Amino acid sequence: MTHKISLMAFGHASSLLISISFVLCVLFGLLFPQNTMCEAWQPLLPGFDWLSWQSFFLGLVESYMYGWFITLIWVPLYNFFGSKAK
């Protein structure tokens, strides 16, 4: 029995997971400025700087794109090796 993962479903799900995580981290940083997590995001998101509207939306778009980057590598590999397993 083989089960293939939908590229579109996994892409949107993983992209939303990373984007929602980014938004929650920004909200956490606004609520608790002494414990901000911007140092963790800045190396991963080129152009992201704490915190302006432009930087926030850039980080949000880049987070979404990272989800698709992961998807475009992981799903084809899973589907390939999953079809070989018995």
C-alpha positions in Angstrom: 0.0 0.0 0.0 1.5 3.3 -1.0 0.2 6.7 -0.1 1.3 9.8 -1.9 1.3 13.2 -0.2 -0.3 16.1 -2.0 2.3 18.7 -2.9 -0.3 21.5 -2.7 -1.8 20.5 0.6 1.6 19.9 2.3 3.0 23.1 0.8 0.2 25.3 2.2 0.2 23.5 5.5 4.0 23.8 6.1 4.0 27.4 4.9 1.2 28.3 7.2 2.9 26.5 10.1 6.1 28.5 9.7 4.2 31.8 9.0 2.0 31.4 12.1 5.1 30.6 14.2 6.7 33.8 12.9 3.7 35.9 13.8 3.5 34.3 17.3 7.1 35.0 17.9 6.7 38.6 16.8 3.7 39.0 19.1 5.6 37.3 22.0 8.4 39.8 21.4 6.0 42.7 21.5 4.5 41.5 24.7 7.8 40.6 26.4 10.5 42.9 24.8 13.2 41.6 27.1 12.7 38.1 25.7 12.4 38.9 22.0 13.2 36.1 19.5 14.3 38.4 16.7 17.8 37.1 17.0 16.6 33.7 15.9 14.7 35.0 12.9 17.2 37.6 11.6 19.8 35.1 10.2 17.0 33.1 8.5 15.1 36.0 7.0 17.2 38.3 4.8 16.1 41.9 5.3 14.1 41.3 8.5 14.9 43.8 11.1 13.1 44.3 14.4 10.4 45.8 13.8 8.7 47.8 11.2 5.6 47.0 9.1 7.7 46.5 6.0 10.1 44.2 7.9 7.2 42.3 9.4 5.5 41.6 6.0 8.8 40.7 4.4 9.4 38.2 7.2 5.9 36.9 6.8 6.4 36.4 3.0 9.9 34.8 3.5 8.5 32.5 6.2 5.8 31.3 3.8 8.4 30.8 1.1 10.5 28.6 3.4 7.5 26.3 3.8 7.4 25.8 0.1 11.2 25.3 -0.1 10.9 22.5 2.4 7.8 21.1 0.6 9.5 21.0 -2.8 12.3 18.9 -1.4 10.6 16.7 1.1 7.4 15.7 -0.7 9.0 14.3 -3.9 11.5 12.4 -1.8 8.8 11.0 0.4 6.6 10.0 -2.6 9.6 8.4 -4.3 10.8 6.4 -1.4 7.2 5.6 -0.2 6.4 4.1 -3.6 9.5 1.8 -3.3 8.5 0.6 0.2 6.5 -2.6 0.6 
